[in-house]
């Protein structure tokens, strides 16, 4: 059970870290009314080997933390509730991408 909880903690940290990284790398320096292409987001994430390495490190760190500290029930509930934000953003990106590919 601690492996499942640790993996969830690692993915949670990774998801919010990715959001922070994209904000700092891409969105912070944009002018108002500027669009960002999907290729820019993909080049910073899935095409980047360091992004995948950070995922592995986050999961291992989450498992190590969970093994040494079990956490209370409210902690895991709070993680599940706050994980809806990055999951919703991913669903939005996928929906826009799929809809855009159907229109062409």
Order of alpha helices (4+ residues) and beta strands (2+ residues): alpha-alpha-alpha-alpha
